Amino acid sequence: MKEKNHPKYSHRNRSISDESINLLEWDTLKTHLSSFASTEMGKRSILGFEIPSEFEVSKRLLNETIEINDLENQLDKSISFNGVFDITRNIEICSKGGVIGSSDLLEIAETISMARQLKKILLDFEKRPFISLFTKDLSDNSNIEKIFKNCIESNGRISDRASNKLADLRRQVLSKKLERKVLIDKFIQGNLSFIQDTTIGDRFGRPVLAIKVQFVEKFKGIIHDSSSSGNSIYFEPENVVSKGNKIASLEAMITREEFKLLQKWSKIISDNSENLIAMTGILLRLENALTRARYSKWIGGKIPIFEKNPIVSLIGFSHPLLIWENKKKGASVPVAVDFHITRNIKVVAITGPNTGGKTAALKGLGLALVMARAGLFIPSKNNPTIPFCPNIFVDIGDDQSLEENLSTFSGHISRIKKILEALDHKNGLSIVLLDEIGSGTDPLEGTALAIALLKEFADKSDITLATTHYGDIKALKYSDPRFENVSVAFDEESFKPKYILNWGIPGRSNALSISKRIGLDERILNEAANYLKPKEVENINNIIKGLEEEKIKQQRSAEAAAALIARTEILHDELKENYEFQKLNAEKIQENERYKLSKHIISAKKEVINLIKKLREQNADGNDSRLIGNRLKAIEQEHLSQKNIEKSISWSPQVGDFIKIKSLNSIGQITDLDKKGEFFEVTCGSFRSTLTLNDFEGINGEKPNIKNSKIDINSSREDFYFSKIRTSKNTIDVRGLRVHEAEVIIEDKLRKFHGPLWIVHGIGTGKLKKGLRTWLSGLNYVDKIEDAATNEGGPGCSIAWIK
C-alpha cells in the first residue's frame, strides 16, 4: 500500500468501476482500517490505497497478511513500529542539496535502528517466505546511525563530540559567561543603594540590572529597557558589555560550526538516498501488512480461499461496517448471513420486506470480495471460498440528479447501461450487484424490463445478485436453471425482519397478513385480495409456504433423532465403566499367574543346580545317582506340565465366570447356560446376548476345546436403504458430547448403515466437529465428509457418506 494522490473527478467522469467501489463504502472501511496503523505515514498510505486488479498482487498481499499475523500471534509482545518516522521528505531535501536539522537527522537514525530490529524479527525464508522476499533487501545503514547517534543528543542538540572545534568554542563561551557573572556580582555588591533589586534580568540575550531611574546618570553602560512604571531602568554595565560582545562573537562561530556539521551529515544522507528511500518503502509495506493483520483479527476475519471459478461459499458472514458500529458505538450485534453460489448459478434474486437486510447483504458480499483483493481476512465462521473478481459493478441507491436532469429510474438505467458496456470489455471474472432492479416506474413494465436485464446479465456476467419485490422474477428459477431464489426471513408475530437469508426459498408476500394483524378493516383486506391474481396468490405463496413448513418438519425430525441418541448416553457410560473394571481385574489375574510361574521356575532351577553339584561330588554312589536322576525327571515333568497349561486349554465355562467377548473386545459375565453346554447367556453392562463357545474366550486368553460351535447372536440390526433425503433415521445428534463419546454412538450407527448420514454436532468452539471429521476420515468405509446445506444445519452439521 503506497500513498497516492487521487485527483477529484466529477460524478460523470468517474469510471463505473470507481463508482461501484464507492457505493460499497470502501472508503469508510479504509478509514476504519487506517486507525490500526502504527504511524502517520502508515495511516496516509492506507487511506490512499488502490485496490489491485491483478490476482498475483492480491495473493501476495494476502500471504503477507497471513505471515505477519501468524508471527505476531506467536510472539510474547506485539510487533512495534515505534521509532519509525516518515523520513521521505527529509531525504528528498538532502538529495537536492538542502540541509536538514539535527532532530530530523536523529529521526533518520532511529528509523535505521528500527529497520535493523524488524529485519532480525521478520527474516525467515522457511516460515515467512513472502515477507522475507523483500525484508532481505533492508540494507544495513548502521554506519549512518552510529554517526548521528554519536554526534546528536537525544534532545536534538549537537554533541560536543561532533567536532573538536565545536567543543573548544563551547568551552570558551562557558568561560566568558563565568567571567561576566563575576563582574556583574561585583557591580551589584558595590552599588546596592542604587539598584532596585539584585535579580539579574535578560534583555535580547544580554544580562541587565534594574537601576533606580534617578541614579542612571551615575553609571556608564547600555540602557536596554525600562519598567512599565518608569521607576527602573534595565542597564548593562560598561565593563560587562565587552564580555557580552565576545560571547556573542563566539556563539556566532558555534552556529557556523554546527551548520557545517549539518551540511556534512546532510551530504551523507544525499549519498545514501537511494538505499534510504528503499528502506522506507519496505518499512511501509511491512507496516501495512501488520495493519491489515490487526484489523482482520479485530473483526474476527478468516483467510479467504481464492477460487478460479465463479463459486461463493461464505458461511456466517458479518458485515465489517456493522461490526465497527457494534464494537465502537454500541450498536446491536450484526446478524451473520450465508452465501452459497455454485458454478451453475448465474443470477440470485433476493426478495423480502424493506429494511430486511437485502441491500446490506449485497454490499456485504461486494465488500468481502474487495477486502480479499486488498489482502484482508473476511469476517465469517469458516475460511470462505470466493472468486477473484477484478470486475465488480454495483447499482445501489438513488442516482437521482437535478444537475443532469435524471429521475430515479433514469439514473438506475443509465448506470446499468454503463455496466453492460463494461462487461463487453471485461478481463477476468465479474460480479454485478443490483438493488431493486426495475423499480421507479410502472410495475408491469418494470417487471418485464427487470426479467430481460437479468437474463442479459446471466449471459454476460459470471455472478449477478439482484434484490426485487417483483413476484414474476421469483418464478424464473423454475424455468431457467441459472437462476436461484433467496429470501429475507420475516417474523410475522413481531412484524420485524430476522436479517437471515433463506437460500432456495423465495420471499413470501406479507403485506396483507401484516395489515390484518395491525387491525385494518377486514372488508378492505378482502377487496385487496380480490385484486390479486389467483395464480400469484394460490401458486407462488402456497409453494413458498409449503417449503417453509417442510423445512420446519425436517428440523423437528432432527431434534427427535437427537433426543433418541441422547438416551444412549447411559448405556455408553455403563459399558465403559464395566469394561474398565473387567480390564483392570484381568490384568491383576495375569500378573499373579506370571508371578507364580516365575517363582516356580526359580525354585526348580536352584534344586537342579544343587543336584548337579551333588553328582559331581566324588563320594556319590550308584544309589544316590539313581535317586537324583529320578528327581530331575520329576522336575522336568512339572516344568513341562506348567508350559502345557499355557498351551493346552481345558477350561470349561461356568455360570458366574467372567469372559472376553471377541466381537466387542469387552468383558462380560456368564449368567446362564443350557443343559448341553452349547449356548451361554452373557451380560455386558446393559447389553445381553446369547453366545456360543466360539464367540468368547477367557479373560486370560483361554479357549474352550469344543469344536464346531454354532454362533447365535440375537441382534436388532436393520439395514437402511440409501436415501439422499434427510430423515429421522439417517440423522444423529451428538451436540453436547465429548469427541470419544460421540465416536461410540456414531460407530454403533455406522455398523448398520450405508448412504449419507447427517451428523449434527453444532458449531461451538469447533473441537467436536474437527475431532469427529479427523476420526471419520480414517475409516476406510467412509467415502467423503462435507458440510450440510444451510437449511440442514450448515457448518453445524456434517454429512458422512458411508460406502
Secondary structure, DSSP 8 states (H G I E B T S, - for coil): ----------TTTS-HHHHHHHHTTHHHHHHHHHTT-SSHHHHHHHHT-----SHHHHHHHHHHHHHHHHHHHHSSS----TT----HHHHHHHHTT----HHHHHHHHHHHHHHHHHHHHH--TTT-HHHHHHHTT----HHHHHHHHHHB-TTS-B-GGG-HHHHHHHHHHHHHHHHHHHHHHHHHHH-GGGBS-S--EEETTEEEEEEEGGGGGGS-EEEEEE-TTSSEEEEEEHHHHHHHHHHHHHHHHHHHHHHHHHHHHHHHHHHTHHHHHHHHHHHHHHHHHHHHHHHHHHTTEE--EEESSS-EEEEEE--HHHHHHHHHH-------EEEEE-TT--EEEEE--TTSSHHHHHHHHHHHHHHHHTT--EESSS--EEE--SEEEEE-S---BTTTTB-HHHHHHHHHHHHHHHHTT--S-EEEEESSTT-SS-HHHHHHHHHHHHHHHHHH-SEEEEEE--HHHHGGGGT-TTEEEEEEEEETTTTEEEEEEEET------HHHHHHHHT--HHHHHHHHHHS-HIIIIIIIHHHHHHHHHHHHHHHHHHHHHHHHHTTHHHHHHHHHHHHHHHHHHHHHHHHHHHHHHHHHHHHHHHHHHHHHHHHSTT--HHHHHHHHHHHHHHHHHHHHHHHHHH-------TT-EEEETTTTEEEEEEEE-TTS-EEEEEETTEEEEEEGGGEEETTS------S---------------SS--STTEEE-TT--HHHHHHHHHHHHTT--EEEEEE---TTSHHHHHHHHHHHT-TTEEEEEE--GGGTGGGEEEEEE-
